[in-house]
Amino acid sequence: MTEDHSHAHHPRGYDDQKEQYLKRMRRIEGQARGIAKMIDEDKYCIDILTQISALTRAVQGVATGLLDDHLKHCVLDAAKLGDDEAIAKIEEATAAINRLVRS
């Protein structure tokens, strides 16, 4: 499902934003639980869909933030080296962008 591209000597691009991302993800978790409760309580379909739309936007916000951090740090650092890792990081970012666009 996921690959570990860890580099012990490189901090993650999102390190400066980590707490904000975690806070946003916890809020998203709460939204998801709220939607499940709405379904369990047989709430009106449109109200549920409205909440799903809000949750989707919240997840996309985290995803685009992480992508931005990745491009500014991981890809940029690899590009400065100009080796095969740079090409791999660009291909990896391109694949991530394609997944985001399709979601």
Contacts in CASP RR format, 6 or more apart in sequence:
PFRMAT RR
TARGET T0000
AUTHOR 0000-0000-0000
METHOD contacts of the structure
MODEL  1
MTEDHSHAHHPRGYDDQKEQYLKRMRRIEGQARGIAKMIDEDKYCIDILT
QISALTRAVQGVATGLLDDHLKHCVLDAAKLGDDEAIAKIEEATAAINRL
VRS
5 92 0 8 1.000
10 74 0 8 1.000
10 77 0 8 1.000
12 18 0 8 1.000
12 69 0 8 1.000
12 73 0 8 1.000
12 74 0 8 1.000
13 69 0 8 1.000
13 70 0 8 1.000
13 72 0 8 1.000
13 73 0 8 1.000
13 74 0 8 1.000
14 21 0 8 1.000
14 65 0 8 1.000
14 66 0 8 1.000
14 69 0 8 1.000
14 70 0 8 1.000
16 69 0 8 1.000
17 65 0 8 1.000
17 69 0 8 1.000
21 62 0 8 1.000
21 66 0 8 1.000
24 58 0 8 1.000
24 61 0 8 1.000
24 62 0 8 1.000
25 62 0 8 1.000
27 58 0 8 1.000
28 55 0 8 1.000
28 58 0 8 1.000
28 59 0 8 1.000
28 62 0 8 1.000
31 51 0 8 1.000
31 54 0 8 1.000
31 55 0 8 1.000
31 58 0 8 1.000
32 55 0 8 1.000
34 51 0 8 1.000
35 48 0 8 1.000
35 51 0 8 1.000
35 52 0 8 1.000
35 55 0 8 1.000
38 47 0 8 1.000
38 48 0 8 1.000
38 51 0 8 1.000
39 48 0 8 1.000
60 100 0 8 1.000
60 103 0 8 1.000
63 100 0 8 1.000
63 103 0 8 1.000
64 100 0 8 1.000
67 93 0 8 1.000
67 96 0 8 1.000
67 97 0 8 1.000
67 100 0 8 1.000
70 93 0 8 1.000
70 96 0 8 1.000
71 93 0 8 1.000
74 89 0 8 1.000
75 86 0 8 1.000
75 89 0 8 1.000
75 90 0 8 1.000
75 93 0 8 1.000
78 85 0 8 1.000
78 86 0 8 1.000
78 88 0 8 1.000
78 89 0 8 1.000
78 90 0 8 1.000
79 86 0 8 1.000
79 89 0 8 1.000
79 90 0 8 1.000
80 86 0 8 1.000
END
